Amino acid sequence: MAPPCAGRCPLGPLPRFPVPHSPIRGMDDPTLPHMVTPPPGPATRELARRLRQVESRNVTYLSEHFPVFWARARGAVVDDADGNRYLDLTGAFGVALAGHAHPRITAAIREQAGILTHGMGDVHPPVRKVEFLERLAAILPWGSHSRITLANSGSEAVEIALKTTLLATGRPGVVAFRGAYHGLTLGSLAATGRDDFREPFRGRLYPGVRFVPFPTTPDEARESLAALDLALAGGRREFGGTDAGAAGPGEGGLPGAVILEPIQGRAGVRVPPPGFLAEVARRTRAAGALLVFDEIFSGLGRTGRLFALEHEGVVPDLICVGKGLGGGLPLSACAGPVEVMDAWPESPGEALHTSTFLGHPLACTAGLTFLDVLEEEELTAYAAREGEAFRRALARELPEASIREIRGRGFFIGIDLGRPGAGVEVTEEALRRGLIVLPAGPHGEVVELSPPLILSGRQREVALELLVESFRRSVG
């Protein structure tokens, strides 16, 4: 799990307040929060002690007030090891699109586990791999002309996309955007626009990535597009944003790829202005490069459209999907039209990119069932309608003096407080009240909401009440 300070150093302990148990709120309703002990409780503290003895210290952020340990989840609620029940407004990093432990998905996994739990993905593939690929292709912009490479994580899907653009164009250079989060493996990290993640490994990062600003206003869009033109022409733009002339030897030359999130997630749910994505696509293709959309967070109904690209009507050359794709199990994909993906040679018996768990039958079964649930339960339309209503309610009820901006689409919402660390303070206060949210933004200044797409009206009412209490108590 990412530390609650969004990659920065903890701000130190926050004052402890009595936990509002609110038995009327959730005691008799298993879909609402109910607190039985101030978190973290004794079982959680003991688990934290044990974890500290066995896990590398940089992985899980452990403090006096954070985290809680999940024991069970269903729908939009999570029980911790102490029996506290929380409302999950993170969707477990956006994974639980159909809710935790959706009965159809868990039943399908259970049935598949009794038939086949592992295959040989690129040698003797499981039947489920074929069925899942066919189902996924049907919802992609290219339909039956789609070609897909499966993977296990979002980072790996991005790695495949970057490899594909090199094979297709012969150009190793990449243009990415400041604030972008594409993953932390070396290839995806090279395109991640967060210096706190990059700096410890800078000596091993591919140097041929130019970074340009990601805009949220028309004026910023003009600056960003000017920087994009420079980068596409072979000019070098350092991570800090200074122009440094032409790229030198080993620094990539002309870019073969432009990669971006249609809505930046970990940067604080930053939405570009209308027309920006279309202009990026036009300029990218005019320069002979390929456009990659990282829809790992924003895709599959999250924003009220199947893919966030649909808000602007822009189809890229490659799409990366993941998170909720596997219905709660690890599954991701890089997809594109046949004319792009056929840059990969036909397999001679050794795949150029594969993994032991490629096309895992349990993950493909869960993913296949999830895509059916997404369509049949009309979760995308629900996210569009109810997410917008939730965002309006937040704007109406949250203390105006504390909020710089509330932004997003569907059930992908960022509440920008405009002050470093303020999102962290709200996150910890909300946890004490039975609400799981996450901070975001480069300085932990945003509260990010990405709940399951099945969040009920009553759950939204309670979430709003708890958020208002948390904001008032922590940031005024």
C-alpha positions, -999 to 999 in steps of 0.1 A, spaced: 0 0 0 11 35 -7 19 56 24 -9 79 34 13 109 26 12 101 -11 49 93 -14 62 121 9 74 119 45 48 116 72 37 148 88 40 134 123 13 121 146 -21 138 146 -40 144 178 -63 116 189 -100 123 192 -127 101 207 -142 78 180 -178 85 171 -193 50 174 -227 61 160 -244 27 168 -276 39 151 -257 46 119 -244 11 112 -251 -14 140 -282 -28 124 -272 -22 88 -242 -43 75 -237 -20 46 -228 10 68 -199 18 90 -199 6 126 -169 12 150 -164 -10 180 -129 2 190 -108 32 181 -86 23 152 -60 9 151 -73 -16 176 -54 -42 196 -55 -69 169 -43 -44 143 -15 -32 165 -3 -68 170 -5 -74 132 16 -43 126 42 -55 151 43 -89 133 45 -73 99 74 -51 109 94 -82 118 91 -98 83 84 -72 56 109 -49 40 105 -16 58 97 5 27 66 -13 17 38 -7 43 36 26 62 32 19 99 25 45 125 6 49 158 -25 58 138 -22 39 106 -31 15 89 -59 -9 97 -57 -46 86 -85 -58 64 -101 -91 74 -132 -92 52 -150 -71 25 -182 -72 7 -199 -47 -16 -186 -13 -4 -178 -22 32 -146 -36 48 -142 -52 82 -108 -48 99 -91 -73 122 -107 -57 153 -143 -60 140 -146 -23 129 -167 -19 97 -157 8 72 -172 23 41 -146 20 13 -144 50 -9 -112 39 -25 -124 7 -41 -91 -8 -29 -71 14 -52 -99 14 -78 -99 -24 -82 -133 -32 -67 -154 -17 -95 -182 -42 -90 -178 -42 -53 -158 -65 -30 -166 -102 -33 -193 -98 -59 -213 -130 -56 -212 -139 -93 -175 -133 -95 -166 -152 -63 -189 -181 -75 -171 -182 -109 -137 -182 -92 -148 -210 -69 -160 -231 -97 -129 -225 -118 -106 -234 -89 -121 -269 -89 -113 -273 -126 -80 -257 -134 -59 -233 -113 -29 -228 -136 -20 -232 -172 10 -226 -195 -1 -192 -208 21 -189 -240 27 -226 -245 -4 -246 -237 -29 -219 -229 -60 -224 -207 -94 -223 -225 -104 -193 -203 -76 -172 -218 -92 -174 -252 -127 -167 -239 -115 -137 -219 -95 -122 -248 -126 -125 -270 -148 -108 -244 -123 -80 -238 -117 -74 -275 -155 -69 -280 -155 -38 -257 -123 -22 -271 -125 6 -297 -111 -16 -324 -135 -45 -318 -126 -77 -338 -95 -59 -351 -81 -56 -315 -50 -75 -306 -41 -79 -269 -12 -90 -247 -22 -100 -212 -2 -92 -181 -5 -93 -143 -2 -57 -132 -7 -22 -146 31 -16 -146 36 -46 -168 9 -35 -192 28 -2 -196 60 -20 -202 43 -39 -230 30 -7 -245 65 10 -244 80 -21 -261 53 -21 -287 59 15 -297 96 8 -301 89 -22 -323 63 -3 -344 83 30 -349 119 21 -344 122 51 -322 131 46 -285 122 81 -273 91 87 -251 71 118 -242 53 116 -208 36 141 -185 45 156 -152 25 141 -124 19 109 -143 19 76 -125 24 46 -148 40 22 -124 73 16 -105 90 -11 -126 121 4 -143 104 9 -177 72 23 -164 90 43 -137 110 60 -165 77 75 -177 63 83 -143 64 120 -136 70 119 -99 105 128 -88 102 113 -54 97 79 -70 123 84 -97 152 100 -78 165 69 -59 167 50 -91 177 77 -116 210 60 -124 191 31 -139 163 49 -156 161 51 -194 172 87 -202 152 91 -234 119 103 -218 109 140 -221 84 154 -197 58 180 -205 33 197 -183 -2 182 -178 -28 209 -181 -61 215 -163 -69 249 -179 -69 262 -215 -39 284 -207 -20 254 -193 -30 234 -224 -14 259 -247 19 257 -227 17 219 -226 11 216 -264 41 239 -271 63 217 -249 49 186 -267 58 201 -301 93 207 -289 96 172 -274 82 155 -306 108 174 -326 136 159 -306 142 187 -281 149 175 -246 127 186 -217 142 176 -183 121 163 -155 122 197 -138 108 213 -169 137 233 -184 144 231 -221 178 217 -228 181 217 -265 183 185 -286 186 151 -272 221 137 -270 235 103 -278 216 75 -260 188 99 -250 162 85 -273 163 108 -304 129 113 -320 101 100 -298 82 70 -309 56 72 -281 35 97 -262 20 82 -231 -6 98 -207 -35 92 -184 -67 107 -199 -74 117 -163 -44 118 -140 -52 96 -109 -25 97 -82 -17 133 -92 -50 142 -77 -77 133 -103 -66 160 -127 -89 164 -157 -75 181 -189 -95 208 -206 -118 199 -235 -101 193 -267 -67 187 -252 -66 150 -258 -77 154 -294 -49 179 -300 -23 156 -284 -35 128 -307 -33 150 -338 2 163 -330 15 129 -320 4 112 -352 17 141 -373 51 135 -358 50 98 -366 47 87 -330 22 64 -313 -3 76 -287 -7 54 -255 -36 60 -231 -30 46 -196 -66 37 -186 -56 15 -158 -73 37 -132 -98 56 -153 -111 27 -175 -139 2 -172 -167 25 -161 -149 44 -134 -156 78 -150 -191 71 -162 -179 59 -196 -165 25 -205 -131 43 -211 -123 79 -201 -112 85 -237 -149 84 -247 -155 118 -230 -134 134 -257 -140 109 -286 -103 102 -290 -90 67 -299 -53 62 -291 -30 37 -308 -26 16 -276 -46 13 -244 -34 -1 -211 -61 -15 -187 -59 -32 -153 -70 -27 -117 -107 -38 -119 -102 -58 -151 -96 -90 -131 -126 -87 -108 -103 -85 -78 -76 -108 -91 -43 -96 -108 -49 -91 -145 -40 -63 -169 -36 -59 -207 -21 -38 -234 -43 -36 -265 -43 -20 -299 -54 -25 -334 -39 -53 -354 -17 -30 -376 0 -17 -344 2 -49 -324 15 -68 -354 48 -50 -349 55 -79 -326 68 -108 -348 49 -141 -349 61 -163 -320 87 -188 -331 82 -207 -299 98 -181 -276 76 -151 -268 94 -118 -265 73 -108 -236 55 -132 -214 53 -144 -178 46 -175 -158 11 -164 -149 1 -150 -183 -35 -158 -190 -40 -173 -155 -73 -192 -156 -86 -179 -123 -79 -143 -132 -94 -148 -167 -125 -164 -152 -129 -135 -128 -123 -110 -155 -148 -126 -179 -174 -126 -152 -166 -90 -142 -171 -77 -177 -205 -95 -178 -214 -79 -145 -202 -44 -156 -225 -46 -187 -256 -65 -172 -258 -44 -140 -252 -12 -160 -225 0 -137 -210 25 -161 -243 44 -165 -248 42 -127 -213 58 -122 -221 86 -146 -254 94 -129 -247 88 -93 -211 99 -94 -222 133 -107 -248 136 -80 -223 127 -53 -198 153 -66 -226 180 -65 -235 170 -30 -198 172 -19 -196 207 -34 -227 217 -16 -220 203 18 -182 203 24 -169 234 42 -162 259 14 -133 276 31 -113 244 32 -118 234 -5 -98 247 -34 -116 226 -60 -137 194 -64 -131 178 -97 -135 145 -116 -159 124 -136 -182 97 -125 -170 79 -94 -135 93 -99 -133 124 -76 -106 146 -63 -111 171 -35 -82 196 -36 -76 214 -3 -47 234 -17 -24 228 13 4 203 15 -6 174 38 -42 184 42 -54 153 24 -34 132 48 -51 148 78 -85 142 64 -76 106 55 -66 98 91 -96 116 106 -120 98 82 -105 64 92 -114 71 128 -150 77 118 -153 45 97 -145 59 62 -116 47 40 -103 74 16 -68 81 3 -47 113 -1 -34 121 -36 -15 149 -53 23 155 -53 21 170 -18 -8 150 -3 -31 180 -8 -60 161 -23 -85 136 -10 -92 110 -37 -125 91 -39 -128 61 -62 -155 40 -46 -170 8 -60 -195 15 -87 -223 -1 -66 -222 26 -39 -259 29 -27 -278 61 -21 -278 55 16 -241 48 16 -234 80 -2 -255 99 24 -235 84 52 -202 89 34 -211 126 29 -220 130 66 -187 114 77 -166 134 52 -182 167 64 -173 157 100 -138 147 90 -131 179 71 -144 201 98 -125 183 125 -92 181 106 -89 211 83 -117 234 94 
